Amino acid sequence: MSYMEYSTYVNGDKRADVVRSVGDPENRVWGVRYSIAEENLGIEWYEDKSESYAESAAENFVQGIKTTVNNKIIKG
């Protein structure tokens, strides 16, 4: 899926980029691309959720509140 980056949250070695799919305006989806210390953990897509939902997930990840990405527990 093609996407564009909207905003970035960083805390220490944790990084979360809020992204949005591109293409059909009726079917755009928000998501977050997660990484720790330059290791890409993948993108979680939040269908039927808002930009603010994705931003909250990104912020929670870098603050250590969100501890899973794509149903996998995160170390660090």
PQR file with spaces between the fields and no chain letter, atoms N, CA, C, O and H, PARSE charges and radii, in Angstrom:
ATOM       1  N    MET     1       0.851   -1.176    0.000 -0.4000 1.5000
ATOM       2  CA   MET     1       0.000    0.000    0.000 -0.0000 2.0000
ATOM       3  C    MET     1       0.898    1.240    0.000  0.5500 1.7000
ATOM       4  O    MET     1       1.841    1.331    0.786 -0.5500 1.4000
ATOM       5  N    SER     2       0.605    2.167   -0.863 -0.4000 1.5000
ATOM       6  CA   SER     2       1.353    3.420   -0.904 -0.0000 2.0000
ATOM       7  C    SER     2       0.840    4.338    0.195  0.5500 1.7000
ATOM       8  O    SER     2      -0.351    4.352    0.506 -0.5500 1.4000
ATOM       9  H    SER     2      -0.161    2.094   -1.501  0.4000 1.0000
ATOM      10  N    TYR     3       1.759    5.106    0.779 -0.4000 1.5000
ATOM      11  CA   TYR     3       1.366    6.004    1.856 -0.0000 2.0000
ATOM      12  C    TYR     3       2.255    7.231    1.880  0.5500 1.7000
ATOM      13  O    TYR     3       3.320    7.270    1.264 -0.5500 1.4000
ATOM      14  H    TYR     3       2.726    5.095    0.526  0.4000 1.0000
ATOM      15  N    MET     4       1.782    8.241    2.618 -0.4000 1.5000
ATOM      16  CA   MET     4       2.569    9.454    2.830 -0.0000 2.0000
ATOM      17  C    MET     4       2.670    9.703    4.324  0.5500 1.7000
ATOM      18  O    MET     4       1.767    9.364    5.089 -0.5500 1.4000
ATOM      19  H    MET     4       0.917    8.210    3.119  0.4000 1.0000
ATOM      20  N    GLU     5       3.789   10.303    4.728 -0.4000 1.5000
ATOM      21  CA   GLU     5       4.039   10.576    6.139 -0.0000 2.0000
ATOM      22  C    GLU     5       3.435   11.924    6.529  0.5500 1.7000
ATOM      23  O    GLU     5       3.549   12.903    5.791 -0.5500 1.4000
ATOM      24  H    GLU     5       4.523   10.578    4.106  0.4000 1.0000
ATOM      25  N    TYR     6       2.793   11.961    7.695 -0.4000 1.5000
ATOM      26  CA   TYR     6       2.177   13.187    8.180 -0.0000 2.0000
ATOM      27  C    TYR     6       2.925   13.812    9.340  0.5500 1.7000
ATOM      28  O    TYR     6       3.175   15.017    9.331 -0.5500 1.4000
ATOM      29  H    TYR     6       2.701   11.165    8.294  0.4000 1.0000
ATOM      30  N    SER     7       3.287   13.021   10.339 -0.4000 1.5000
ATOM      31  CA   SER     7       3.985   13.563   11.508 -0.0000 2.0000
ATOM      32  C    SER     7       4.839   12.473   12.130  0.5500 1.7000
ATOM      33  O    SER     7       4.654   11.287   11.857 -0.5500 1.4000
ATOM      34  H    SER     7       3.084   12.042   10.346  0.4000 1.0000
ATOM      35  N    THR     8       5.776   12.889   12.969 -0.4000 1.5000
ATOM      36  CA   THR     8       6.711   11.953   13.587 -0.0000 2.0000
ATOM      37  C    THR     8       6.807   12.238   15.076  0.5500 1.7000
ATOM      38  O    THR     8       6.873   13.391   15.502 -0.5500 1.4000
ATOM      39  H    THR     8       5.927   13.853   13.190  0.4000 1.0000
ATOM      40  N    TYR     9       6.815   11.170   15.855 -0.4000 1.5000
ATOM      41  CA   TYR     9       6.997   11.247   17.300 -0.0000 2.0000
ATOM      42  C    TYR     9       8.261   10.472   17.640  0.5500 1.7000
ATOM      43  O    TYR     9       8.466    9.364   17.144 -0.5500 1.4000
ATOM      44  H    TYR     9       6.761   10.233   15.509  0.4000 1.0000
ATOM      45  N    VAL    10       9.119   11.061   18.496 -0.4000 1.5000
ATOM      46  CA   VAL    10      10.382   10.428   18.864 -0.0000 2.0000
ATOM      47  C    VAL    10      10.607   10.591   20.362  0.5500 1.7000
ATOM      48  O    VAL    10      10.348   11.650   20.934 -0.5500 1.4000
ATOM      49  H    VAL    10       8.952   11.961   18.899  0.4000 1.0000
ATOM      50  N    ASN    11      11.097    9.517   20.987 -0.4000 1.5000
ATOM      51  CA   ASN    11      11.508    9.574   22.389 -0.0000 2.0000
ATOM      52  C    ASN    11      12.625    8.559   22.551  0.5500 1.7000
ATOM      53  O    ASN    11      12.384    7.354   22.473 -0.5500 1.4000
ATOM      54  H    ASN    11      11.307    8.657   20.522  0.4000 1.0000
ATOM      55  N    GLY    12      13.831    9.028   22.773 -0.4000 1.5000
ATOM      56  CA   GLY    12      14.980    8.132   22.848 -0.0000 2.0000
ATOM      57  C    GLY    12      15.178    7.443   21.518  0.5500 1.7000
ATOM      58  O    GLY    12      15.281    8.099   20.481 -0.5500 1.4000
ATOM      59  H    GLY    12      14.026   10.007   22.836  0.4000 1.0000
ATOM      60  N    ASP    13      15.231    6.108   21.543 -0.4000 1.5000
ATOM      61  CA   ASP    13      15.428    5.361   20.294 -0.0000 2.0000
ATOM      62  C    ASP    13      14.114    4.894   19.676  0.5500 1.7000
ATOM      63  O    ASP    13      14.120    4.179   18.674 -0.5500 1.4000
ATOM      64  H    ASP    13      15.147    5.575   22.385  0.4000 1.0000
ATOM      65  N    LYS    14      12.994    5.289   20.263 -0.4000 1.5000
ATOM      66  CA   LYS    14      11.685    4.928   19.708 -0.0000 2.0000
ATOM      67  C    LYS    14      11.196    6.017   18.765  0.5500 1.7000
ATOM      68  O    LYS    14      11.321    7.210   19.039 -0.5500 1.4000
ATOM      69  H    LYS    14      12.989    5.869   21.078  0.4000 1.0000
ATOM      70  N    ARG    15      10.635    5.570   17.645 -0.4000 1.5000
ATOM      71  CA   ARG    15      10.119    6.502   16.642 -0.0000 2.0000
ATOM      72  C    ARG    15       8.788    5.962   16.102  0.5500 1.7000
ATOM      73  O    ARG    15       8.636    4.763   15.866 -0.5500 1.4000
ATOM      74  H    ARG    15      10.533    4.601   17.422  0.4000 1.0000
ATOM      75  N    ALA    16       7.843    6.868   15.914 -0.4000 1.5000
ATOM      76  CA   ALA    16       6.543    6.491   15.348 -0.0000 2.0000
ATOM      77  C    ALA    16       6.140    7.554   14.336  0.5500 1.7000
ATOM      78  O    ALA    16       5.997    8.727   14.682 -0.5500 1.4000
ATOM      79  H    ALA    16       7.967    7.842   16.105  0.4000 1.0000
ATOM      80  N    ASP    17       5.959    7.145   13.091 -0.4000 1.5000
ATOM      81  CA   ASP    17       5.576    8.052   12.014 -0.0000 2.0000
ATOM      82  C    ASP    17       4.107    7.835   11.676  0.5500 1.7000
ATOM      83  O    ASP    17       3.713    6.734   11.292 -0.5500 1.4000
ATOM      84  H    ASP    17       6.076    6.193   12.810  0.4000 1.0000
ATOM      85  N    VAL    18       3.300    8.875   11.816 -0.4000 1.5000
ATOM      86  CA   VAL    18       1.894    8.800   11.431 -0.0000 2.0000
ATOM      87  C    VAL    18       1.837    8.893    9.913  0.5500 1.7000
ATOM      88  O    VAL    18       2.403    9.809    9.317 -0.5500 1.4000
ATOM      89  H    VAL    18       3.620    9.770   12.128  0.4000 1.0000
ATOM      90  N    VAL    19       1.144    7.930    9.288 -0.4000 1.5000
ATOM      91  CA   VAL    19       1.067    7.851    7.828 -0.0000 2.0000
ATOM      92  C    VAL    19      -0.389    7.742    7.394  0.5500 1.7000
ATOM      93  O    VAL    19      -1.271    7.396    8.180 -0.5500 1.4000
ATOM      94  H    VAL    19       0.685    7.186    9.773  0.4000 1.0000
ATOM      95  N    ARG    20      -0.611    8.049    6.120 -0.4000 1.5000
ATOM      96  CA   ARG    20      -1.950    7.908    5.538 -0.0000 2.0000
ATOM      97  C    ARG    20      -1.804    7.297    4.162  0.5500 1.7000
ATOM      98  O    ARG    20      -0.919    7.680    3.396 -0.5500 1.4000
ATOM      99  H    ARG    20       0.105    8.330    5.482  0.4000 1.0000
ATOM     100  N    SER    21      -2.671    6.347    3.845 -0.4000 1.5000
ATOM     101  CA   SER    21      -2.635    5.747    2.512 -0.0000 2.0000
ATOM     102  C    SER    21      -2.999    6.812    1.483  0.5500 1.7000
ATOM     103  O    SER    21      -3.683    7.787    1.794 -0.5500 1.4000
ATOM     104  H    SER    21      -3.389    6.036    4.467  0.4000 1.0000
ATOM     105  N    VAL    22      -2.533    6.610    0.254 -0.4000 1.5000
ATOM     106  CA   VAL    22      -2.841    7.545   -0.832 -0.0000 2.0000
ATOM     107  C    VAL    22      -3.654    6.811   -1.888  0.5500 1.7000
ATOM     108  O    VAL    22      -3.696    5.581   -1.920 -0.5500 1.4000
ATOM     109  H    VAL    22      -1.977    5.818    0.001  0.4000 1.0000
ATOM     110  N    GLY    23      -4.285    7.576   -2.736 -0.4000 1.5000
ATOM     111  CA   GLY    23      -5.109    6.977   -3.777 -0.0000 2.0000
ATOM     112  C    GLY    23      -6.540    7.437   -3.634  0.5500 1.7000
ATOM     113  O    GLY    23      -6.808    8.622   -3.437 -0.5500 1.4000
ATOM     114  H    GLY    23      -4.251    8.575   -2.710  0.4000 1.0000
ATOM     115  N    ASP    24      -7.446    6.505   -3.733 -0.4000 1.5000
ATOM     116  CA   ASP    24      -8.881    6.771   -3.682 -0.0000 2.0000
ATOM     117  C    ASP    24      -9.254    7.537   -2.405  0.5500 1.7000
ATOM     118  O    ASP    24      -9.104    6.992   -1.311 -0.5500 1.4000
ATOM     119  H    ASP    24      -7.227    5.542   -3.894  0.4000 1.0000
ATOM     120  N    PRO    25      -9.732    8.774   -2.510 -0.5600 1.5000
ATOM     121  CA   PRO    25     -10.074    9.572   -1.327  0.2800 2.0000
ATOM     122  C    PRO    25     -11.149    8.934   -0.446  0.5500 1.7000
ATOM     123  O    PRO    25     -11.212    9.217    0.751 -0.5500 1.4000
ATOM     124  N    GLU    26     -11.983    8.086   -1.017 -0.4000 1.5000
ATOM     125  CA   GLU    26     -13.045    7.439   -0.250 -0.0000 2.0000
ATOM     126  C    GLU    26     -12.521    6.294    0.624  0.5500 1.7000
ATOM     127  O    GLU    26     -13.203    5.857    1.551 -0.5500 1.4000
ATOM     128  H    GLU    26     -11.931    7.856   -1.989  0.4000 1.0000
ATOM     129  N    ASN    27     -11.324    5.817    0.330 -0.4000 1.5000
ATOM     130  CA   ASN    27     -10.796    4.638    1.031 -0.0000 2.0000
ATOM     131  C    ASN    27      -9.443    4.879    1.689  0.5500 1.7000
ATOM     132  O    ASN    27      -8.665    3.939    1.851 -0.5500 1.4000
ATOM     133  H    ASN    27     -10.770    6.172   -0.423  0.4000 1.0000
ATOM     134  N    ARG    28      -9.150    6.110    2.068 -0.4000 1.5000
ATOM     135  CA   ARG    28      -7.874    6.400    2.730 -0.0000 2.0000
ATOM     136  C    ARG    28      -7.893    5.888    4.157  0.5500 1.7000
ATOM     137  O    ARG    28      -8.913    5.941    4.844 -0.5500 1.4000
ATOM     138  H    ARG    28      -9.783    6.874    1.936  0.4000 1.0000
ATOM     139  N    VAL    29      -6.739    5.390    4.590 -0.4000 1.5000
ATOM     140  CA   VAL    29      -6.618    4.791    5.915 -0.0000 2.0000
ATOM     141  C    VAL    29      -5.423    5.409    6.637  0.5500 1.7000
ATOM     142  O    VAL    29      -4.375    5.631    6.031 -0.5500 1.4000
ATOM     143  H    VAL    29      -5.910    5.347    4.032  0.4000 1.0000
ATOM     144  N    TRP    30      -5.582    5.688    7.934 -0.4000 1.5000
ATOM     145  CA   TRP    30      -4.499    6.185    8.775 -0.0000 2.0000
ATOM     146  C    TRP    30      -3.760    5.014    9.396  0.5500 1.7000
ATOM     147  O    TRP    30      -4.340    3.955    9.638 -0.5500 1.4000
ATOM     148  H    TRP    30      -6.434    5.508    8.426  0.4000 1.0000
ATOM     149  N    GLY    31      -2.465    5.217    9.654 -0.4000 1.5000
ATOM     150  CA   GLY    31      -1.666    4.187   10.303 -0.0000 2.0000
ATOM     151  C    GLY    31      -0.442    4.799   10.953  0.5500 1.7000
ATOM     152  O    GLY    31      -0.240    6.013   10.920 -0.5500 1.4000
ATOM     153  H    GLY    31      -1.994    6.077    9.458  0.4000 1.0000
ATOM     154  N    VAL    32       0.372    3.935   11.544 -0.4000 1.5000
ATOM     155  CA   VAL    32       1.623    4.366   12.175 -0.0000 2.0000
ATOM     156  C    VAL    32       2.714    3.368   11.811  0.5500 1.7000
ATOM     157  O    VAL    32       2.528    2.156   11.917 -0.5500 1.4000
ATOM     158  H    VAL    32       0.208    2.949   11.570  0.4000 1.0000
ATOM     159  N    ARG    33       3.862    3.902   11.378 -0.4000 1.5000
ATOM     160  CA   ARG    33       5.054    3.085   11.114 -0.0000 2.0000
ATOM     161  C    ARG    33       5.937    3.176   12.355  0.5500 1.7000
ATOM     162  O    ARG    33       6.374    4.263   12.732 -0.5500 1.4000
ATOM     163  H    ARG    33       4.013    4.887   11.291  0.4000 1.0000
ATOM     164  N    TYR    34       6.196    2.043   12.984 -0.4000 1.5000
ATOM     165  CA   TYR    34       6.926    2.001   14.255 -0.0000 2.0000
ATOM     166  C    TYR    34       8.355    1.511   14.055  0.5500 1.7000
ATOM     167  O    TYR    34       8.619    0.653   13.212 -0.5500 1.4000
ATOM     168  H    TYR    34       5.841    1.160   12.678  0.4000 1.0000
ATOM     169  N    SER    35       9.284    2.074   14.851 -0.4000 1.5000
ATOM     170  CA   SER    35      10.657    1.585   14.834 -0.0000 2.0000
ATOM     171  C    SER    35      11.327    1.850   16.180  0.5500 1.7000
ATOM     172  O    SER    35      10.964    2.771   16.912 -0.5500 1.4000
ATOM     173  H    SER    35       9.070    2.771   15.536  0.4000 1.0000
ATOM     174  N    ILE    36      12.315    1.009   16.479 -0.4000 1.5000
ATOM     175  CA   ILE    36      13.153    1.185   17.665 -0.0000 2.0000
ATOM     176  C    ILE    36      14.591    1.051   17.206  0.5500 1.7000
ATOM     177  O    ILE    36      14.964    0.054   16.587 -0.5500 1.4000
ATOM     178  H    ILE    36      12.610    0.261   15.885  0.4000 1.0000
ATOM     179  N    ALA    37      15.398    2.056   17.510 -0.4000 1.5000
ATOM     180  CA   ALA    37      16.827    2.043   17.183 -0.0000 2.0000
ATOM     181  C    ALA    37      17.057    1.650   15.724  0.5500 1.7000
ATOM     182  O    ALA    37      17.858    0.763   15.431 -0.5500 1.4000
ATOM     183  H    ALA    37      15.095    2.866   18.012  0.4000 1.0000
ATOM     184  N    GLU    38      16.358    2.308   14.825 -0.4000 1.5000
ATOM     185  CA   GLU    38      16.494    2.100   13.381 -0.0000 2.0000
ATOM     186  C    GLU    38      15.959    0.744   12.898  0.5500 1.7000
ATOM     187  O    GLU    38      16.055    0.448   11.707 -0.5500 1.4000
ATOM     188  H    GLU    38      15.707    3.029   15.062  0.4000 1.0000
ATOM     189  N    GLU    39      15.403   -0.082   13.783 -0.4000 1.5000
ATOM     190  CA   GLU    39      14.799   -1.351   13.364 -0.0000 2.0000
ATOM     191  C    GLU    39      13.311   -1.113   13.089  0.5500 1.7000
ATOM     192  O    GLU    39      12.552   -0.740   13.984 -0.5500 1.4000
ATOM     193  H    GLU    39      15.325    0.159   14.750  0.4000 1.0000
ATOM     194  N    ASN    40      12.917   -1.334   11.849 -0.4000 1.5000
ATOM     195  CA   ASN    40      11.532   -1.133   11.458 -0.0000 2.0000
ATOM     196  C    ASN    40      10.675   -2.266   12.010  0.5500 1.7000
ATOM     197  O    ASN    40      10.943   -3.439   11.750 -0.5500 1.4000
ATOM     198  H    ASN    40      13.534   -1.637   11.122  0.4000 1.0000
ATOM     199  N    LEU    41       9.633   -1.906   12.780 -0.4000 1.5000
ATOM     200  CA   LEU    41       8.732   -2.897   13.368 -0.0000 2.0000
ATOM     201  C    LEU    41       7.473   -3.097   12.536  0.5500 1.7000
ATOM     202  O    LEU    41       6.663   -3.977   12.827 -0.5500 1.4000
ATOM     203  H    LEU    41       9.416   -0.953   12.991  0.4000 1.0000
ATOM     204  N    GLY    42       7.313   -2.285   11.508 -0.4000 1.5000
ATOM     205  CA   GLY    42       6.158   -2.410   10.632 -0.0000 2.0000
ATOM     206  C    GLY    42       5.156   -1.291   10.814  0.5500 1.7000
ATOM     207  O    GLY    42       5.324   -0.401   11.648 -0.5500 1.4000
ATOM     208  H    GLY    42       7.971   -1.570   11.272  0.4000 1.0000
ATOM     209  N    ILE    43       4.110   -1.359   10.012 -0.4000 1.5000
ATOM     210  CA   ILE    43       3.031   -0.371   10.047 -0.0000 2.0000
ATOM     211  C    ILE    43       1.774   -1.044   10.566  0.5500 1.7000
ATOM     212  O    ILE    43       1.427   -2.147   10.143 -0.5500 1.4000
ATOM     213  H    ILE    43       3.972   -2.082    9.335  0.4000 1.0000
ATOM     214  N    GLU    44       1.101   -0.376   11.479 -0.4000 1.5000
ATOM     215  CA   GLU    44      -0.235   -0.780   11.888 -0.0000 2.0000
ATOM     216  C    GLU    44      -1.212    0.157   11.199  0.5500 1.7000
ATOM     217  O    GLU    44      -1.100    1.377   11.322 -0.5500 1.4000
ATOM     218  H    GLU    44       1.384    0.520   11.823  0.4000 1.0000
ATOM     219  N    TRP    45      -2.173   -0.409   10.472 -0.4000 1.5000
ATOM     220  CA   TRP    45      -3.200    0.386    9.809 -0.0000 2.0000
ATOM     221  C    TRP    45      -4.452    0.399   10.671  0.5500 1.7000
ATOM     222  O    TRP    45      -4.860   -0.637   11.196 -0.5500 1.4000
ATOM     223  H    TRP    45      -2.264   -1.400   10.372  0.4000 1.0000
ATOM     224  N    TYR    46      -5.058    1.561   10.814 -0.4000 1.5000
ATOM     225  CA   TYR    46      -6.238    1.732   11.665 -0.0000 2.0000
ATOM     226  C    TYR    46      -7.438    2.096   10.794  0.5500 1.7000
ATOM     227  O    TYR    46      -7.812    3.263   10.683 -0.5500 1.4000
ATOM     228  H    TYR    46      -4.727    2.402   10.387  0.4000 1.0000
ATOM     229  N    GLU    47      -8.028    1.079   10.182 -0.4000 1.5000
ATOM     230  CA   GLU    47      -9.194    1.305    9.320 -0.0000 2.0000
ATOM     231  C    GLU    47     -10.346    1.867   10.144  0.5500 1.7000
ATOM     232  O    GLU    47     -10.564    1.470   11.289 -0.5500 1.4000
ATOM     233  H    GLU    47      -7.724    0.131   10.272  0.4000 1.0000
ATOM     234  N    ASP    48     -11.067    2.785    9.549 -0.4000 1.5000
ATOM     235  CA   ASP    48     -12.222    3.423   10.190 -0.0000 2.0000
ATOM     236  C    ASP    48     -11.847    4.248   11.420  0.5500 1.7000
ATOM     237  O    ASP    48     -12.711    4.541   12.246 -0.5500 1.4000
ATOM     238  H    ASP    48     -10.890    3.108    8.619  0.4000 1.0000
ATOM     239  N    LYS    49     -10.579    4.626   11.556 -0.4000 1.5000
ATOM     240  CA   LYS    49     -10.140    5.480   12.668 -0.0000 2.0000
ATOM     241  C    LYS    49      -9.649    6.808   12.104  0.5500 1.7000
ATOM     242  O    LYS    49      -9.382    6.931   10.909 -0.5500 1.4000
ATOM     243  H    LYS    49      -9.877    4.388   10.885  0.4000 1.0000
ATOM     244  N    SER    50      -9.535    7.794   12.981 -0.4000 1.5000
ATOM     245  CA   SER    50      -9.167    9.152   12.571 -0.0000 2.0000
ATOM     246  C    SER    50      -7.660    9.388   12.658  0.5500 1.7000
ATOM     247  O    SER    50      -6.908    8.561   13.174 -0.5500 1.4000
ATOM     248  H    SER    50      -9.752    7.694   13.952  0.4000 1.0000
ATOM     249  N    GLU    51      -7.250   10.535   12.140 -0.4000 1.5000
ATOM     250  CA   GLU    51      -5.856   10.961   12.262 -0.0000 2.0000
ATOM     251  C    GLU    51      -5.472   11.079   13.726  0.5500 1.7000
ATOM     252  O    GLU    51      -4.376   10.669   14.110 -0.5500 1.4000
ATOM     253  H    GLU    51      -7.861   11.206   11.721  0.4000 1.0000
ATOM     254  N    SER    52      -6.354   11.631   14.552 -0.4000 1.5000
ATOM     255  CA   SER    52      -6.033   11.808   15.977 -0.0000 2.0000
ATOM     256  C    SER    52      -5.870   10.448   16.677  0.5500 1.7000
ATOM     257  O    SER    52      -5.078   10.332   17.613 -0.5500 1.4000
ATOM     258  H    SER    52      -7.245   11.964   14.241  0.4000 1.0000
ATOM     259  N    TYR    53      -6.594    9.441   16.244 -0.4000 1.5000
ATOM     260  CA   TYR    53      -6.434    8.097   16.796 -0.0000 2.0000
ATOM     261  C    TYR    53      -5.012    7.591   16.508  0.5500 1.7000
ATOM     262  O    TYR    53      -4.339    7.076   17.401 -0.5500 1.4000
ATOM     263  H    TYR    53      -7.237    9.536   15.484  0.4000 1.0000
ATOM     264  N    ALA    54      -4.568    7.741   15.268 -0.4000 1.5000
ATOM     265  CA   ALA    54      -3.218    7.312   14.888 -0.0000 2.0000
ATOM     266  C    ALA    54      -2.161    8.120   15.645  0.5500 1.7000
ATOM     267  O    ALA    54      -1.156    7.558   16.080 -0.5500 1.4000
ATOM     268  H    ALA    54      -5.115    8.160   14.543  0.4000 1.0000
ATOM     269  N    GLU    55      -2.372    9.417   15.805 -0.4000 1.5000
ATOM     270  CA   GLU    55      -1.421   10.251   16.544 -0.0000 2.0000
ATOM     271  C    GLU    55      -1.333    9.816   18.006  0.5500 1.7000
ATOM     272  O    GLU    55      -0.245    9.798   18.581 -0.5500 1.4000
ATOM     273  H    GLU    55      -3.189    9.873   15.451  0.4000 1.0000
ATOM     274  N    SER    56      -2.455    9.469   18.604 -0.4000 1.5000
ATOM     275  CA   SER    56      -2.449    8.993   19.991 -0.0000 2.0000
ATOM     276  C    SER    56      -1.684    7.683   20.112  0.5500 1.7000
ATOM     277  O    SER    56      -0.923    7.497   21.061 -0.5500 1.4000
ATOM     278  H    SER    56      -3.339    9.484   18.137  0.4000 1.0000
ATOM     279  N    ALA    57      -1.878    6.771   19.159 -0.4000 1.5000
ATOM     280  CA   ALA    57      -1.150    5.502   19.169 -0.0000 2.0000
ATOM     281  C    ALA    57       0.351    5.750   19.051  0.5500 1.7000
ATOM     282  O    ALA    57       1.142    5.115   19.749 -0.5500 1.4000
ATOM     283  H    ALA    57      -2.497    6.922   18.388  0.4000 1.0000
ATOM     284  N    ALA    58       0.744    6.665   18.175 -0.4000 1.5000
ATOM     285  CA   ALA    58       2.157    6.992   17.990 -0.0000 2.0000
ATOM     286  C    ALA    58       2.756    7.569   19.271  0.5500 1.7000
ATOM     287  O    ALA    58       3.837    7.164   19.699 -0.5500 1.4000
ATOM     288  H    ALA    58       0.101    7.180   17.608  0.4000 1.0000
ATOM     289  N    GLU    59       2.052    8.504   19.869 -0.4000 1.5000
ATOM     290  CA   GLU    59       2.538    9.123   21.106 -0.0000 2.0000
ATOM     291  C    GLU    59       2.622    8.094   22.241  0.5500 1.7000
ATOM     292  O    GLU    59       3.593    8.086   22.997 -0.5500 1.4000
ATOM     293  H    GLU    59       1.174    8.832   19.522  0.4000 1.0000
ATOM     294  N    ASN    60       1.620    7.238   22.358 -0.4000 1.5000
ATOM     295  CA   ASN    60       1.641    6.205   23.393 -0.0000 2.0000
ATOM     296  C    ASN    60       2.803    5.240   23.217  0.5500 1.7000
ATOM     297  O    ASN    60       3.377    4.770   24.199 -0.5500 1.4000
ATOM     298  H    ASN    60       0.831    7.244   21.744  0.4000 1.0000
ATOM     299  N    PHE    61       3.155    4.942   21.962 -0.4000 1.5000
ATOM     300  CA   PHE    61       4.279    4.046   21.698 -0.0000 2.0000
ATOM     301  C    PHE    61       5.587    4.651   22.183  0.5500 1.7000
ATOM     302  O    PHE    61       6.333    4.004   22.917 -0.5500 1.4000
ATOM     303  H    PHE    61       2.689    5.324   21.164  0.4000 1.0000
ATOM     304  N    VAL    62       5.873    5.885   21.783 -0.4000 1.5000
ATOM     305  CA   VAL    62       7.169    6.476   22.155 -0.0000 2.0000
ATOM     306  C    VAL    62       7.255    6.746   23.657  0.5500 1.7000
ATOM     307  O    VAL    62       8.356    6.833   24.201 -0.5500 1.4000
ATOM     308  H    VAL    62       5.267    6.411   21.186  0.4000 1.0000
ATOM     309  N    GLN    63       6.113    6.878   24.336 -0.4000 1.5000
ATOM     310  CA   GLN    63       6.110    7.088   25.784 -0.0000 2.0000
ATOM     311  C    GLN    63       6.129    5.769   26.558  0.5500 1.7000
ATOM     312  O    GLN    63       6.211    5.777   27.786 -0.5500 1.4000
ATOM     313  H    GLN    63       5.219    6.807   23.894  0.4000 1.0000
ATOM     314  N    GLY    64       6.055    4.644   25.857 -0.4000 1.5000
ATOM     315  CA   GLY    64       6.115    3.341   26.505 -0.0000 2.0000
ATOM     316  C    GLY    64       4.774    2.813   26.985  0.5500 1.7000
ATOM     317  O    GLY    64       4.726    1.778   27.650 -0.5500 1.4000
ATOM     318  H    GLY    64       5.989    4.638   24.859  0.4000 1.0000
ATOM     319  N    ILE    65       3.688    3.496   26.664 -0.4000 1.5000
ATOM     320  CA   ILE    65       2.352    3.052   27.065 -0.0000 2.0000
ATOM     321  C    ILE    65       1.866    1.933   26.149  0.5500 1.7000
ATOM     322  O    ILE    65       1.316    0.935   26.615 -0.5500 1.4000
ATOM     323  H    ILE    65       3.727    4.337   26.123  0.4000 1.0000
ATOM     324  N    LYS    66       2.070    2.101   24.864 -0.4000 1.5000
ATOM     325  CA   LYS    66       1.708    1.067   23.879 -0.0000 2.0000
ATOM     326  C    LYS    66       2.888    0.113   23.767  0.5500 1.7000
ATOM     327  O    LYS    66       3.985    0.524   23.389 -0.5500 1.4000
ATOM     328  H    LYS    66       2.517    2.911   24.485  0.4000 1.0000
ATOM     329  N    THR    67       2.671   -1.154   24.092 -0.4000 1.5000
ATOM     330  CA   THR    67       3.774   -2.120   24.136 -0.0000 2.0000
ATOM     331  C    THR    67       3.635   -3.253   23.124  0.5500 1.7000
ATOM     332  O    THR    67       4.362   -4.244   23.199 -0.5500 1.4000
ATOM     333  H    THR    67       1.779   -1.488   24.399  0.4000 1.0000
ATOM     334  N    THR    68       2.702   -3.113   22.176 -0.4000 1.5000
ATOM     335  CA   THR    68       2.585   -4.106   21.109 -0.0000 2.0000
ATOM     336  C    THR    68       2.490   -3.403   19.755  0.5500 1.7000
ATOM     337  O    THR    68       1.948   -2.304   19.644 -0.5500 1.4000
ATOM     338  H    THR    68       2.111   -2.308   22.115  0.4000 1.0000
ATOM     339  N    VAL    69       3.022   -4.055   18.745 -0.4000 1.5000
ATOM     340  CA   VAL    69       2.893   -3.602   17.361 -0.0000 2.0000
ATOM     341  C    VAL    69       2.530   -4.831   16.539  0.5500 1.7000
ATOM     342  O    VAL    69       3.238   -5.838   16.556 -0.5500 1.4000
ATOM     343  H    VAL    69       3.463   -4.948   18.835  0.4000 1.0000
ATOM     344  N    ASN    70       1.425   -4.734   15.826 -0.4000 1.5000
ATOM     345  CA   ASN    70       0.922   -5.869   15.030 -0.0000 2.0000
ATOM     346  C    ASN    70       0.829   -7.134   15.881  0.5500 1.7000
ATOM     347  O    ASN    70       1.213   -8.221   15.449 -0.5500 1.4000
ATOM     348  H    ASN    70       0.850   -3.916   15.813  0.4000 1.0000
ATOM     349  N    ASN    71       0.311   -6.971   17.099 -0.4000 1.5000
ATOM     350  CA   ASN    71       0.081   -8.069   18.043 -0.0000 2.0000
ATOM     351  C    ASN    71       1.352   -8.741   18.535  0.5500 1.7000
ATOM     352  O    ASN    71       1.296   -9.874   19.015 -0.5500 1.4000
ATOM     353  H    ASN    71      -0.002   -6.089   17.451  0.4000 1.0000
ATOM     354  N    LYS    72       2.499   -8.074   18.429 -0.4000 1.5000
ATOM     355  CA   LYS    72       3.750   -8.600   18.960 -0.0000 2.0000
ATOM     356  C    LYS    72       4.229   -7.692   20.091  0.5500 1.7000
ATOM     357  O    LYS    72       4.194   -6.468   19.965 -0.5500 1.4000
ATOM     358  H    LYS    72       2.544   -7.154   18.039  0.4000 1.0000
ATOM     359  N    ILE    73       4.673   -8.287   21.189 -0.4000 1.5000
ATOM     360  CA   ILE    73       5.153   -7.507   22.318 -0.0000 2.0000
ATOM     361  C    ILE    73       6.493   -6.882   21.955  0.5500 1.7000
ATOM     362  O    ILE    73       7.357   -7.523   21.358 -0.5500 1.4000
ATOM     363  H    ILE    73       4.702   -9.281   21.291  0.4000 1.0000
ATOM     364  N    ILE    74       6.644   -5.615   22.330 -0.4000 1.5000
ATOM     365  CA   ILE    74       7.852   -4.847   22.020 -0.0000 2.0000
ATOM     366  C    ILE    74       8.788   -4.839   23.213  0.5500 1.7000
ATOM     367  O    ILE    74       8.363   -4.615   24.346 -0.5500 1.4000
ATOM     368  H    ILE    74       5.941   -5.094   22.815  0.4000 1.0000
ATOM     369  N    LYS    75      10.046   -5.081   22.958 -0.4000 1.5000
ATOM     370  CA   LYS    75      11.070   -4.960   23.998 -0.0000 2.0000
ATOM     371  C    LYS    75      11.731   -3.604   23.825  0.5500 1.7000
ATOM     372  O    LYS    75      11.982   -3.161   22.704 -0.5500 1.4000
ATOM     373  H    LYS    75      10.391   -5.263   22.037  0.4000 1.0000
ATOM     374  N    GLY    76      12.006   -2.957   24.931 -0.4000 1.5000
ATOM     375  CA   GLY    76      12.675   -1.662   24.857 -0.0000 2.0000
ATOM     376  C    GLY    76      11.767   -0.626   25.217  0.5500 1.7000
ATOM     377  O    GLY    76      12.139    0.548   25.218 -0.5500 1.4000
ATOM     378  H    GLY    76      11.803   -3.317   25.842  0.4000 1.0000
